[in-house]
């Protein structure tokens, strides 16, 4: 069962039609019969219609033409052969193609069966010429019809009982891709979907055989029979193959439609002009509304570049160019560009930035999957790739469900103090599925080496294991146990060590439930889980606010000197900077602004005032245009900024305006909280927001304008999320009053919008 059998079936039908044509006595110079559509491609399944066109030279009378048609069709109908036919002249064919998109596409696959071959060749030439000539009008029409069909029939890869032909990623989309390719507007890599087409066509053919009917929807009761006929181990293996095939088709279709849409929007350029590019980071640019990795990059010298490009693409809401993906995939397949074990910090942060982009990450992750890049980074992903979940609760395969869970988790990053742990656990919470073992326990075992390899610390790995092992705990407990029973709360406390883990598990439960669908998550269940979390929170006495940094003896001695001192450690792709500087109001904002102007991206900072000085530790990553950083350059810029902060602010504003030209994605609103009783001599202001250029400069500047002093700060950037914990006092010293704290929080919220 396969292409050969479908071609043989088409050939047999050709013989029957040719014999009937000969017996009709028709003049072969005046009439021709041709196959179109799937029959035209020689891909005839057992239950398929015979799509034919009878083309005549307009030399026959109506009576003669009607008699000829009846002599061809009636014997076929008598044999219970289904026929879809039309009778037209060459001119009528052109008119029909202009009026009807379906006719126009069908004629692209016209094939001579019998009679005058010149007539068929002429119609084929006409149809191809018109298709290319009117492509600008036809392709948007085609895209609209695709969208309407996809809305109606859903995604083939994730349906429990999919339509193999009409659903998104099905055989009809392959026909559409061929038509787009033939328009010559854009080149479509048809060869990439040849395996997928074979899989889907074979399954459709087997479905016709086992059902004895012409049908395209693969129902539950037929999946085992089709799997057996095609030699799959079981129905799950069959549906996994179908899902992967559909995803391959959808990936090529999505990429093709994006490129067409961008071509339609782009202004016409002189062909001698170079296309506009915007550098994002080392060897990565935005070109033609795609994120690209520069030609000639040695992936072995920069193994993080693939993750960096993926994170940029997701955070900008742009696709990764297929050419860049193919080059990266080929390099990894040759063993060039593999990440070290454990991953460098930059790689882990870019992975979290990718996960944290919300819905924008789905297409990027799918592209990495289709190019099999993800398997080089995360080999564990292969075991759940396109793994079906054939039950009414789940609407996606296991891998896509985990991706969707990460999407929903991205909307909850303001609710937790460690968004990186939430996002990572969300993406891998079901990694243990695929065997008869308890997937929660198996997942907790599998996640440990994975999390360690990616670079999480021992304590962080333990937290991730708890989240994966117990990701069903809160929803199961809330819906099956009595919340008024102290034993219920105690059972949760047995496995939840602190408030940080509780808030993470709560967010993961919400994301998992929302990604599963309404059948598994409702307002009722959400309220029960929230009530359970509230009661457990009351039983936990710790908090999640970061503590003030501690200074060592050497730092205190340097601070006592009261002079500006700078030390820089170059750690390959990042700098570790220590700055000892005379303290003053607004210092954090000033130093952050200087680092921004030097094109250094702040990943973390620890600052604390000591006597008349401030001790600052910064981890920064240079962008592609950053000059080589030296102590002399940094000291000079700091001194200039301390002398004129207004000049610093103007230069930073100009730089922010440059970034404003890049696209953005929707992100959760920033969260600003004031903690009045968490420190003895200060008020704690915690800001959780999406990272952006000069974010810390803006936060510090707003606080300074409130006539408030920052005595200590813990700045952490986790992927694309920033959590800034600021210990602030009045200028004269002392914690803020509740009214002053609320005033500062309000002004910060307003400045971050």
N, C-alpha and C positions, 0 to 999 in steps of 0.2 A: 504494500500500500504506500503510494507516494507519487512523485511527479511522473514517473514512467507509466503508472497505471492510469493516471488522469489524462496523460497524453494519448495513451492507447484507446481510452474511452472516447476521446475527441476524434481520433482517427476513424474509429468504427462509425461514429455518427456522420463523419464526412462521407464515408462510403455509401451509407444509406441514402443520404441526401443526393449525392451525385448519381446514384442509380435511379432514383425517382426523377431527377432532372432529365436524364437520358431517355427514360421511358415516356416522359411527357411530350417528347418530340419538339421541344422548344428550340428556337434558333440560337445557338451558343454565341452568335455575334451580337444579338440584340438584348440578351438577358444574362445576368450573373447572380449567383447566390454567394453571400459572404457571411462569415461568423463574426460576432462582435462580443465585447465584454469578456467574461471568463472563458467562454467557448472560443472566442477569437484568440485568446492567449494559449489555447490548448490545455486548459485546466478544468476539465469537466468532472465534477463529483457525481456519485451515483444518482442523486436526486435532483441535480441541477437542471434548469431549463436550457433548451437549445435557443440561444439568442441569435436570430438570423435576420439579414436584410436581403430582400430581393430587389436588385437594381436593374432597371430597364432603360433602354435608349429612347423611350417614348415613341417607338415605332409600332407598338401593338395597340389594337383597339381595346376598349374597356372589357369587352366580352372575352377577347383572347387572353388578356392579362388575368382576368378573374378565373378563367378555366385553368390556366397554368398554375396559379396559386393553389387552387383546389386540388390539383393533381399532386402537388407537393405536400400539402398540409394534411389532407384527409387520411392518407396511409399512415402518417406519423401519429395522428390522433387515434387511429384505430389500434396502434401499438402502445397506446397509453403514454406516449412520449409528449412531455410538456413543451410547448413551443411559444416563444415570444418573438413575434415577427413584425416587420414593416415592409411596405412595398413603395419604393420611391425612385424617381429619376435622380440623376446626379445633382441637378439644380435644387430639387426638393430636399435632397440630403443636406446641402449647404444651408438652406433655409431652416431646416429642423435643428441643425447644429447651432445656428445663431440664436434660435428661440429657446432651446432647452439645454441646460448644462449637462444633464445626464446623457443626452444624445451625443453631445460634443465629446464627452469623455469616453463613451462607449466606442465611438468611431476611431479613437486613437489606437484601439486594439483590433481594427478590422482585418480580417484574413480571408483570402480567396478560397472558396470551396470548389465551385464549378462554374462553367459558363465563361463569359468574356472577362478575362483577367485585367484587360486594359481599363474597363469600367471600375473595377475594384481599386486598381492602383490610382486611378484619377480621384476617386472619392477619398482614398487614404491621403493622397497629397493635398487635396483641398482641406481636409480636416486638420492636418498638421499645420498647414499654412495659416488657417484661420485661428487655430489655438494659440499659435505664437504671436500672430498679429494683434489679437485681442486679449493677450495675457493680462495686461494692466487692469482690464475690466473683469476678466474671468476669474483671476485668482482671488480677489476679495469676495466674489460670489461663492467660490469654492470654499473659502475659509468660513464664510457665514453658514453654509450648509453643513460643514463639519461641526461647527460649534453647536448648531441646533440638534444635530444627531447625537453628539456627545452628551448634551444636556438631557436628552430624552432617554438614552440607553446606558449612560454611566461609563465607568472605566473597566475595561475587560479584565485587567490584572487583579482587580479587587472585588469582583462580583462573585457571589457564591454560585450563581447559575448564569454564566455570561453568554451573551450573543457573540459568537466567534467572528461574525462578519461585520456587524453594524456598530458594536460598542467601541469606545475609544481604544486605539491600539490594535484593532482587528483588521481583517482582510480588506475591508472597504478603505481603510486609511492607507494601506499599502498601494492600492489602486490610485488613490489621490496623490501619493508621493511620486508615483510614476508619471502622472499627468503633470505635476509641477516640474519635474525634471525635463519633460519633453517641451515645456514652454520655453526653455533656454533662458529664462529670466534668472535662474539660479541653479547651481549644480547641487544635486541631491545624491548623497552617498548610498545609492540603492543597494550596493553590495553588502552594506552593514546589516541589512534586514533580510538577507536571503535565507539564513537559518531560521529566523523567526517566521517567515512566510511559510517555509516548509513544515514547521511544527504546527502552525495554525491550520494550514490546508490539510495536513494529515489527520488532525483531530476532527476537522469538519467532515472529511470523507468517512472516517470511522463512525462518526455520529450518524451519518446517513445510512451506513451499513447496519449498525446495531438497532437503530430505530425503525428502519425500513421506510423512512420518510425524508422528504426534502425539508430539513429544519436546520437552524443555525444556533439555537439556544441549547446549551449543554446543561441539562437538568441533573439534579442529584442522582435520580434513579438510573441514569445512563452513564454516569462517570466511571463506575467500576467496570462496566462492560467495555467502554471505550479504552480504559487503561489496559485491560486484559488483551484486547485485540491489538493494541499498539505495542505491547510488551513492557509497559511500565510496571513497577513493583506493586503499586496500588493507586487509588484515586488521588491521594495526596501528592504523589510523585507526578502524576499527570497534570494536576492543577498548578503545581509549582512550575512545570515546564511551560504551561499556557501563560501563566502570569509573567514569567521572565520574557517570553516571546513578545507579549503585548507591551511590556515596558520598553523593550528594544525599539519597537515600532513607534511608540509614543515619544521616546527620546528624540529620534530622528525627526519626527513630525514637529515636535515642539521647537526644536532648533531651527528647522527650515522655516516655519511660520514666523518665528522671531526675526530671522534675517530678512524675510520678505517685508515684514511690517517696518523694519528699520530702513530698508531701502526706499520704501514708499514715503517715509517721513523726511529722509535726508535730503538736503538741498543739492541740486546738481552742481558738481564741481568740475573745474577744468581738469582734464585727465593728467596734466603735468604737475598739478599741485599734490603735495603729500597729504594723506589723510590726517586729521587732527588727532593727537594723542595727549594724554595727561598722565604723568608719572605718579604712581601711588606709593611705591616702595622699591626696594632694590630689584631691578629687572622686571618690574610689573607695572603695566600701564592700562589705562582705559583707551581703547581704540575702536572706533566704529560701534560704540555703545556695547562693547564686550570687554571683559577683563582678559588681558593677554599676558603671557609670559614671553619676554623678549627672545627673539631668535638668537641662537648661538649660546644660550645659557648652558653651563655645565651643571647638570643636576647633582652630580657627585660632589661638587664644591659647595653647593647650597641646597642640601636635602630638605630644608624647611620651605622652599619656595612654593611647592605645590599647595601646602596648607595655607601659606600666607596669601596666595592668589585666591584660594577658595574662600577664605575669610573675608578678603576685600570684596569679592564678588557678592557674597551673601549680604554683607553689611551695606553695600550700595544698591542691592536689588537688581544687579546686572548678571547676565550669564557669563560663564567662562567660555572662551573661544574653543571650538572643537579641535582646532589645530594645536593649540597649547595642550589640551588634554591628551591628544594622541601622542604628542612628543613626550610628555611626562610619563604616560603609560608605557611607551616603548622603552624609555630609559629605565624605568623600574623593572620591567620584564627582563632587562639585560643585567640587572643587579646594580645599576648605578643610581645613587640617590636614596638609598635606604636610610631610614632614621636610626640613630643610635639607641641603645637600650641602657639606661632610660632615655626618653626623649629629652631634648633640651627644653628649657622653660619656654622659649619662643614658640616652639611647635605646639606645646600644650595650650598656650594662650590662644594661638590661632585656631586650634580645634574648638575651644570653648567659644571663641568669637563666631565661628561658623554655626555652631549649635544655637547660639543665642540670637540669631537673626530672625527667628520666628518663621513665618511662612516663606520668606525669601530663601531660606536654606534648603527647602525641599528639592527644588530643581537642581541646585548645586550638588546636593548629596546624591541625587539620582544620576547626574552626569558622572560623578566620581565612581558610582556603582557600575554604570554601563561601560565605562572605560576600564573597569576592574582595578582602578587605582586604590580604592578603599581597602582592598584585600591585602595590599602591601603594607598599609598603615595598620590595619586592624584585621588580621587573618580570621579572628573569631567571627567576623561578620558573615563569612561564607556559609556557615552552618544554618543561618536563619534567612538567607537570601531567598526571597519569594516563597517562604514557607507558609503554606495556607493555614487558615484557621476556619475550618468549615463548621461554624456555628453561628446562630442568629445574633449573638451579642457583638461579635467582631465584624467590622466592615472592611478590614485591611489584612494583608499578609503580615506576618510577625515583624518583618523588618520595616515595612511602611508604618505599622502601628507604632513602633518605637520612635520613628522619625516624627510622626504626628504628635506623640507624647512630648517630645522635645520642643515642638512648635508651641504647644499649649504651656509648657513649662517656661518658655521664654516670656510669656505674658505675666508670669508670677515672680520674676526675678527681684522685684522691689519688695516682695514679701519675706525674703530670706536674707540672712547675713552672708551666706556662701552660695551665690548664684552659680558658680562654677561646679560645685558638687551636685546641685540640683540638676543642671543641664546634662552633666555627664551621666548621672544615675538615670535620668529620664530616657536618654537614648539607649541605654543598655539594660533597662530593668527586666526585660523579657529575654535576655541573651541565653537563658537556660532552657528555652523551649526547643522541642524537636525530638525529645526522647520520652520514654515512659516515666522517667524520674520526676519528682516534684521540681517544677521549673524554678521555684523560688530558691530552694536549697542549692540546686545545681548552678543557678545563676550567681549566687553568692560565692561559690567556689571558682567559677570561671572569671568573675570580675576582679578577683584579687591580683593575679599576675598581669592582667590587662591594665588595671589602674596603676600598678607599680611601674610597668613599662612606660606608660605615658608620663610618669614623673610625679605622681601624687605621693605625699609623705605617708609614713606608716599610720599615723592617726587619721589622716584623710581617707586612706584605704579602708580602715575599720568603719568609718562613717558610711562610706559608699556601700560596703558589704551589708551593713544594717539596712540601708535603704532598699537594696535589691532583695535581700532575704525577706523583708517585712513590708514590701510595697502594697500588699493586700490587707495588712493588719488593721488599719484604721477603718476602712470601709466594711470589712467583715465583722469587726467588733461592734461598730456603731449600729449595724443592721441586725445583728444576731444576739447581742447581749443586752442586759438591763443596765442602762447608764447610771441608774440610781444605786446599783450594787457596788460597794467599795471594792469588791474583788475584781470587777471589770476594770476599774482604773488601775488597780494594782497589777493586773495582767499586762497592761500596756507599759507601765513603769518598769516592769521587769526587763524589757528589751530596749527601752528608750532612755539613754544615759543622761541626756541634758536637753535644755530648751532648743538649742541649735538643731539637734537631730529631729526633734519633734516638729519644728516649723518646716524643715526640709521634707519630712515624711508627709506632712499635711499637704504641702504644695505638690509633691509627687502624686499623691492620691487623687488630687483634683485633676492634674494634667492627664494622668492615666485614664481616669473615668471619662473626661471630656473627649479624649482621643478615641475611646472605645465607641462612644455614641450614646444616644438618649436611652437606649435599652439598658445600658449599664450605669448611667449617671443621670440623676434627676435632682431637682431642687430639694426634694424630700431627703434623698441620700446625702446631698451636700450639707443640709442643715444638721443632720444627725452626726456626720463626721465633724463638723465645726463645733458642735456641742461637746462631743467627746474630747476634742483637742482642748477646748476651753477648760474642761474639768481636769485634764491631765496637767495643763499649764499651771493651774492653781496648786498642784501638788509638787511642782518643780520650783526651786528657789533661785536658780542661777539666772544669768542674763547673757545676751549675745553681743553686748557692746565691747568693742576692742579696748584693751587696757593701754594706758600711756606707756610709751617706750621707756626703757631704762638705759641710762648712759653708763659706759664703762669708765674706769679710772683715767685712761688715756684721753678720752673725749672730754672729761671734766677738766683736765689740766689744760687742754687746748682752749677750751671755752674761757677759762680763767684769764687767758692772755688778752682777751678782748679784741683780737685782730682778725682780719679776714684771712682764712686759710682754706685751700682747696686741694683735694687729692682725688685722682681719677684712676680707676682700674679698668682696663680694656678687656672685656670678656667676650671676645669674638664679635658677636652681633649686638652686644649691648655694653653699656658703661655702668659701673658702680661708682657713684660720686659721693664724696663726703665734703660738706661745706660747713665750716665754722665761721660765723659771721656776727657782727654786732647786731643785737636784737633791736627791733623797732616795730611799731604798729604797721601792719600790711606787708610784713617781710615775706610770708609764705606766698602771697600773690605775686610779689616782685620777682622772687627766685623762679617760681613756676613760669612766669612770663618770659624771663630770660631763656630758660631751657626751651620754651616753645619757639622763640625767635631763632635759636640755634638749631632748629629742626630736630629736636629731641623729644620723643614721645615718652611721657612719664608712665611707667608701669607700676611703681610703688614708691612710697616716701615715708620716712619716719622722721619727725622733727620734734625737738623739745627745747624749751628755753632753760638756760642755766646761768644764773647771775645776769650779767649784761650781754650775754651772747646767746645765740641759738645754734644748736647742733642739728645738722640735717644730713640724712642719708637718702640718696635717690638712686633708683634703678631706671635707666632710660634706654630707649632704642632709637638710633639715628635713622632718619629717612634717607632716600637715595641721594638727595642733594645736600645733605648735611656736610659741612667742612669737617676735617679732622679735628677732634676736640682735644685741646691742650689746657693745662692749668692756667697758662697766661691768657688765652682767649677768654676762658670762662671768668677769670677774675676781672679782666678788663670790662666785660659786658655787665657783670654784677655791679661794679663801681659806677658805670654810666647809668644804670637803671636806678640805683640808689640816689643818684643826684637829680634825676628827672624821670619820675614815674609817668608823667603825662606823655612824654615822648614814647615811653615803652608801650603805653596803652594804645597810642595811635598806630604804632607799627604792628601790634598784635591784631588790631581791628582790620588792618589791610590784609593780613595773612588769613584771617578768618573768612574774609570776603572771597579769597581765592578758593577755599574749600567749599564755599556755598554754591559753586557752579556744579558740583558733583551731585548725583541723585541721592535720595535718602529713602529709608524704609520706615514704616510705622514702628514706634517703640513705646513701651509703657511710660506713663507720666512719672517724672521724678518724685521721690518721696523724701521729705525733710522732717526729722523728728528731733525734739529737744528732750533730754533726760535731765531732770532737775536734781535728782537725789543719787545719781550714780557716781559722783565724784565729790570729795570733801571740799575742794577749793576752787572748783570750776563747774561750768555747765557744759554738758556734752551735746554737741549738735552733730547728728549723723545724716549724711546726704547719700542717697542711693539714686544713681542716674545712669543713663547711657553715656558712654565716653564720647567725647567730641573734642575738636581742637581748642586748646586754651581753656578747658573746663575748669581746672584748678585755679587758674588766674582769675576767672570770673567769680568763682565761689569766694576766694580770698578777698577780692576787691569789694564784693557786696558786703561781706562781714566788716571790712574796714570802714566802709561808708556808714555802717551802723554804729560807729565809734565803739567797736568791740575788739579786743585783742585776742589773737590765737596764741595760746601758751604751749600747745602741743598738738600734733596731728599725726594720724595714721591714715595714709592714702594707699588704697589698694585698687588695682585695675585687674579684674578677672575676666579675661577675654575682652568683650566689648562693654562690660559693665564696670562702673566705678563706684566704690564705696569709700567715702571720705568721713572719717571720724575726727571731729575737731573739739578740743578742750579749750573753751573760751572763757574770758573774764571781762569785766569792765576795765576800762583803761586804767583806772586807779587801783584795780585789783578787786578780787571777790567775784563770786558767782553771780549770774544774772537773776533778776527777779522773774517770776513766771510771766509777767507782762512783757518784759524785755526779751525773754527767750522766745515768746510767741511772735513778737515783732520781727526778730531776726529770721525766724523760720518762714514767716510770711514773705519777707523780702527775698529770701533765697528761692522760694518756690516761684515767685514772679520772675526772677532773673533767669531761671532755668527753663522757662517755657519757650 
